[in-house]
Amino acid sequence: MDISDALPAAQEELFYALAPKMFGDAVLVSHAIVRQWDHDNPATLSGAAIGRLRGRLPKTLLITDDMQMQGLQKALGTRAAGLRALAAGIDMLCIGNNLFDEEAEMTDIA
């Protein structure tokens, strides 16, 4: 998904106000491209996007959306996308579709 239009400041502020009040203090980070944060990379793989979230929500657990969604699979695959998300600063990877198919590929990622 590409968010080509600017994310309204009021909408972003509402998110930051509500996120810490949610049970568990965790946020699922979308694979959407927010062009005003990072022109080329989905939020889950973007150091700029993760840094922006981390700056406003320093104690919040940042979790990727499913790393086996079709767009990421076609572009990178689970392993490469997972490594890029971790390098960007994400806290936890969500792998929800075919865990057994990817088990061997992901075992040495840590």
C-alpha positions in Angstrom: 0.0 0.0 0.0 1.2 3.4 -0.9 0.0 6.4 1.1 0.8 9.0 -1.6 -1.3 11.8 0.0 0.2 13.4 3.1 -0.7 12.0 6.4 -2.7 14.8 8.1 -0.9 16.1 11.2 -4.1 15.8 13.3 -4.4 12.2 12.4 -0.8 11.5 13.3 -1.2 13.3 16.6 -4.3 11.3 17.4 -2.4 8.1 16.9 0.4 9.2 19.2 -2.2 10.2 21.9 -4.1 6.9 21.7 -1.2 4.4 21.2 0.1 4.5 24.8 -3.4 4.0 26.2 -3.9 0.7 24.3 -3.6 -2.6 26.2 -0.1 -3.9 26.1 1.5 -0.7 24.8 2.3 -2.2 21.5 1.8 -1.0 17.9 1.5 -3.1 14.8 3.5 -1.3 12.1 2.0 -1.4 8.6 3.9 -2.2 5.4 2.4 1.0 3.9 4.7 3.5 2.3 4.2 6.8 4.0 6.0 9.0 1.5 6.4 12.0 3.8 8.4 9.7 6.2 10.3 7.6 3.6 9.7 7.9 -0.1 10.8 4.4 -1.1 10.4 1.9 1.8 7.4 0.5 3.7 7.2 1.7 7.3 8.2 -1.7 8.6 11.5 -1.6 6.7 12.3 2.1 7.1 14.7 3.4 9.7 13.2 6.9 9.2 9.6 5.6 9.9 10.6 3.4 12.9 12.8 6.2 14.2 9.9 8.6 14.0 7.6 6.2 15.9 10.3 5.4 18.4 10.9 9.1 19.1 7.3 9.6 20.0 6.6 6.2 21.6 9.9 5.2 23.2 8.5 2.5 25.5 6.1 1.0 23.0 6.7 -2.4 21.5 6.9 -2.0 17.7 5.7 -5.1 15.8 5.6 -5.7 12.1 2.5 -6.6 10.2 2.8 -10.2 8.8 6.2 -10.5 7.1 4.7 -13.0 4.7 2.2 -10.6 3.0 2.3 -10.9 -0.7 4.0 -7.5 -1.5 7.0 -8.2 0.7 7.2 -11.8 -0.5 7.4 -10.7 -4.1 9.9 -7.9 -3.4 12.2 -9.5 -0.8 11.1 -12.7 0.8 10.7 -13.3 4.5 14.4 -13.5 5.5 15.6 -10.4 3.7 12.5 -8.4 4.7 12.9 -9.6 8.3 16.6 -8.6 8.4 15.7 -5.1 7.0 12.9 -4.6 9.6 15.3 -5.5 12.4 18.0 -3.2 11.0 15.4 -0.4 10.8 14.8 -0.8 14.6 11.6 -2.9 14.8 11.2 -4.9 18.0 9.3 -8.0 16.9 8.6 -9.7 13.6 5.2 -11.2 12.9 5.3 -14.2 10.7 1.8 -15.6 10.5 1.2 -17.5 7.3 3.6 -20.3 6.6 5.9 -20.5 9.6 7.0 -24.1 8.9 7.9 -23.2 5.4 10.2 -20.5 6.6 11.6 -22.2 9.8 14.9 -23.2 8.4 15.4 -19.9 6.6 14.7 -17.9 9.8 16.6 -20.0 12.4 19.9 -18.0 12.3 18.3 -14.6 12.0 19.0 -13.6 15.6 
